[in-house]
Amino acid sequence: MNARPKKSFGQHFLHDSRYIDRIVSAMAPRATDFVLEIGPGEGALTLPLLAAAGKLTAIELDTDLIPALQARAASVGELQIIHADVLKVDFTALAQRHGIDRLRIAGNLPYYISSPILFHCVEHSGAIADMHFMLQKEVVERMAAEPGSKVYGRLSVMLQLACRVEPLFTVPPEAFRPPPKVESAVVRLVPLAPQDRHDADAGDVYTVVKAAFAQRRKTLNNALKQLMDTDAIRRAGVEPGARAETLAPGDFVRLAKIYGGQ
């Protein structure tokens, strides 16, 4: 099966079995797991995951890929394909519909839409056990970045407040068809346990983080002036003259609580 990758879907099909095997080994799916794959494409990752788990649900937007994928999977295991835009799939409702607590998600994510997919997963993190994603290496570096790093930003904060971020390994361009212009990397995301999650309003956190990083060179006093004054920033235990990239994720939680009146 060699479908022509479509630029409109940002398709780069993984074909190198060495990296496919490493992803499957890292995820180690079991027969009791509910495995959900985002964007199965030609099935390079789908079929080994299906063989390990026995059953798998995949979300695919490209109708041209579905018939051949179903045909290839028939002798491997039970494959259900949801033809939909992943951003419109309610993962929490999906888990409830199947009577399970949490999904295990995998995918070689289209690079042009990776951040929206990650934020969508965070919104449903209570229904997710873990995620194993192939992403642009630069995105994985941003996800795992620490305060003070040049690539630490909104994505770093929002993901680290919801998940443990664990970069696993790098994948070269030649492992894909067609080869992307950048290196890729596989990352594991494990949603934090309920007792480890912050208790600020999620919308307030998003508002504060977005404003703080909107202009990286600005101090918090200037970046947040539409949201709170200098005294309010100090009440959160944060120095108003600091820049957003120096703050730990927990600092943004305290700022969000002050902003939201908690």
BELWO-V541210 format. One record per backbone hydrogen bond with DSSP energy under -1.0 kcal/mol. NH is the residue of the N-H (numbers start at 1). CO is the residue of the C=O. Records with the same first field share a line. If there is no record, write none. Layout:
NH->CO + CO
This chain:
10->7
11->6
13->177
15->175
16->175
20->16
21->17
22->18
23->19
24->20
25->21
26->22
27->23
28->24
33->30
36->104
37->57
38->106
39->59
43->40
47->43
49->45
50->46
51->47
52->48
53->49
54->50
56->78
57->35
58->80
59->37
60->82
65->62
69->65
70->66
71->67
72->68
73->69
74->70
76->73
77->73
78->54
80->56
82->58
84->82
88->85
89->86
91->89
94->90
95->91
96->92
97->93
98->94
99->96
100->95
103->127
104->34
105->130
106->36
107->132
109->134
113->110
117->113
118->114
119->115
120->116
121->117
122->118
123->119
125->122
127->124
128->125
129->103
131->189
132->105
133->187
134->107
135->185
137->183
140->136
141->137
142->138
143->139
144->140
148->245
149->146
157->153
158->154
159->155
160->156
161->157
162->159
163->159
164->190
166->188
168->186
169->186
171->184
175->172
176->173
177->13
184->171
185->135
186->169
187->133
188->166
189->131
190->164
192->162
196->193
205->201
206->202
207->203
208->204
209->205
210->206
211->207
212->208
213->209
218->215
220->242
221->240
223->219
224->220
227->224
228->224
233->229
234->230
235->231
237->234
238->233
242->239
246->243
247->244
251->248
252->248
253->249
254->250
255->251
256->252
257->253
258->254
259->255
260->256
262->257
